[in-house]
Amino acid sequence: MLSNQKMNSYLKEIAGIVGINKELTFHIARHTFATTITLNHGVPIETVSKLLGHTNIKQTQHYAKLIDKKVSADMRELTFRKDIISN
């Protein structure tokens, strides 16, 4: 099994090859998978929990809370845009 440090080294190398100029780590990749790829596309939290290897659903609920915050922020932005258009 690869260490976290070695995995991050490989990810950095791959990011450079494909032209990704953002920080890329295993933790960021897991986070993106949990939020952007699965939860944002309707995959049940129980499934995401199993995919991430969590032993307790509470570990996965952290990601769901981030999704809730994003929904709230998006709705505030929509309201702001609606106000601008109405005026």
C-alpha positions in Angstrom: 0.0 0.0 0.0 1.2 3.5 -0.9 1.8 6.0 1.9 -0.2 9.2 1.9 3.1 11.1 1.2 4.0 9.0 -1.8 0.4 9.2 -3.2 0.6 13.0 -2.9 3.9 13.0 -4.7 2.4 11.0 -7.6 -0.7 13.3 -7.7 1.6 16.4 -7.8 3.5 14.8 -10.7 0.3 13.9 -12.6 -1.1 17.3 -12.0 2.0 18.9 -13.6 1.8 16.5 -16.6 -1.9 17.3 -17.3 -1.6 21.1 -16.5 -3.5 21.3 -13.3 -2.2 24.3 -11.5 -4.0 23.8 -8.2 -2.9 21.9 -5.1 -3.8 18.3 -5.5 -3.6 15.8 -2.6 -5.2 12.5 -1.7 -7.3 14.2 0.9 -8.6 16.8 -1.7 -9.3 14.0 -4.1 -11.4 12.1 -1.5 -13.2 15.3 -0.6 -14.0 16.1 -4.3 -15.2 12.5 -4.9 -17.5 12.6 -1.8 -19.0 16.0 -2.6 -18.8 16.9 -6.3 -18.9 13.5 -7.8 -21.3 11.6 -5.5 -23.4 13.6 -3.1 -24.0 16.5 -5.6 -25.3 13.9 -8.1 -27.8 12.3 -5.8 -25.8 9.3 -4.6 -27.2 8.3 -1.2 -25.1 9.2 1.8 -25.0 5.6 2.9 -23.4 4.5 -0.4 -20.9 7.3 -0.2 -20.1 6.3 3.3 -19.3 2.7 2.2 -17.3 3.9 -0.8 -15.1 6.1 1.5 -14.7 3.2 4.0 -16.3 5.0 6.8 -17.4 2.9 9.7 -20.0 5.4 10.9 -22.4 7.5 8.9 -21.5 10.5 11.1 -18.1 10.6 9.4 -19.8 11.0 6.1 -22.3 13.6 7.3 -19.5 16.1 7.4 -19.5 16.1 3.6 -23.3 16.4 3.4 -23.2 19.5 5.6 -20.8 21.1 3.1 -23.4 20.3 0.4 -26.1 22.0 2.5 -24.0 25.1 2.9 -23.4 25.2 -0.9 -27.2 24.9 -1.5 -27.8 27.8 0.9 -25.1 29.9 -0.7 -26.5 29.2 -4.2 -30.0 30.1 -3.1 -28.8 33.4 -1.6 -27.0 34.2 -4.9 -30.1 33.4 -6.9 -32.2 35.7 -4.7 -29.5 38.4 -5.1 -29.6 38.0 -8.9 -33.4 38.1 -8.9 -33.3 41.4 -7.0 -30.9 42.9 -9.5 -33.0 41.8 -12.5 -36.2 43.1 -10.9 -34.8 46.5 -10.3 
